[in-house]
Amino acid sequence: MSKTAGIIVIGNEILSGKTRDENSLYLVRELRDLGVDVRKVSVIPDELNLISNEVREFSCSYDYVFTTGGVGPTHDDLTMDGVASAFNRRIRRHPDLEATLRQYYDQDIIDANLRMADIPEGARLVGAKGLWFPVIAVENVHIFPGVPEILRRKFERIKEMFREAPFHLREVYLRADEGRITGILHRVLADFPDLLLGSYPDFDNPAYSIKLTLESKDLAYLERAQALLLEELARIQLRPLNAV
C-alpha cells in the first residue's frame, strides 16, 4: 500500500484569484515521483477555525499532510495557530528559531519578526541542518510557507524522508473516439482492479486524440495489464500510435 498525502493550501489571495497556486502542483508532482499517493488538495481561506478543522481531518485521513501559506509575521498568518489548535497545543516561542532570527535581522529585528519563532508546543524542526529556517512539523503535518521559491528549497532538502517504492508508468497514444474504447477500459480494469488507468482526450493535438496512462507499483502487474490493453485494441483493429 502506498503512503498517502493531503495538501492544504491556505490563503485568501489564492481564493480571490490575486495569486496563482503553484505550490500544490509542485508538491503533487514531487510526491508522485517519490512514490507517495496524493489523495486530496484543499484550498481554504485565512480563517483560524477552518485551518484547525481541515488540519485535524487531513491528519486523521492521510499518512502525510503538507500545508502551504499563512506562515509569517502579519495578521493573516494563522497557520501555526491553526495547527496548534488542531492538536490542542499551545503556541510557544522556540529558542533556536528565535536565535536564528536575531542573528539574521541583527539590530533591525522587531517584535513582528520574532513572531516567526512562535510554533506549536512540541513541534519538530525538520531539516534544521543545512536549512536557514527548518520545516516545522507537528504529528504528521509539515508546515511550509506560501512563497514558491522558499517552499521548493525547503522541500528539496527533506524530500528523501518521504520516498516510497516508485510508481511505474506506461503511456499509450491513440487516434480514436473515446467512446470506442470505453468497453475495453472496463474489461482491463475488471481483470486488473488495482491498476491506475487514466484516459485523457485531446481535441487540439494533431498527433493523437487520446492519451491513456497505466500506473502501478508492481511492474509485472503493470506489464500484464498493458499487454491485455494492447491485445484488446488490436481486436478492434485500433493500433496505438506510440506505446512506451
Secondary structure as GFF3:
##gff-version 3
##sequence-region A 1 244
A	DSSP	beta_strand	4	10	.	.	.	ID=ss1
A	DSSP	alpha_helix	12	15	.	.	.	ID=ss2
A	DSSP	alpha_helix	23	33	.	.	.	ID=ss3
A	DSSP	beta_strand	37	44	.	.	.	ID=ss4
A	DSSP	alpha_helix	48	61	.	.	.	ID=ss5
A	DSSP	beta_strand	64	68	.	.	.	ID=ss6
A	DSSP	alpha_helix	79	86	.	.	.	ID=ss7
A	DSSP	beta_strand	91	93	.	.	.	ID=ss8
A	DSSP	alpha_helix	95	105	.	.	.	ID=ss9
A	DSSP	three_ten_helix	106	108	.	.	.	ID=ss10
A	DSSP	alpha_helix	111	114	.	.	.	ID=ss11
A	DSSP	three_ten_helix	115	117	.	.	.	ID=ss12
A	DSSP	beta_strand	118	120	.	.	.	ID=ss13
A	DSSP	beta_strand	124	126	.	.	.	ID=ss14
A	DSSP	beta_strand	135	138	.	.	.	ID=ss15
A	DSSP	beta_strand	141	144	.	.	.	ID=ss16
A	DSSP	alpha_helix	148	158	.	.	.	ID=ss17
A	DSSP	three_ten_helix	159	162	.	.	.	ID=ss18
A	DSSP	beta_strand	168	174	.	.	.	ID=ss19
A	DSSP	alpha_helix	178	191	.	.	.	ID=ss20
A	DSSP	beta_strand	196	201	.	.	.	ID=ss21
A	DSSP	beta_strand	210	216	.	.	.	ID=ss22
A	DSSP	alpha_helix	219	235	.	.	.	ID=ss23
A	DSSP	beta_strand	242	243	.	.	.	ID=ss24
###
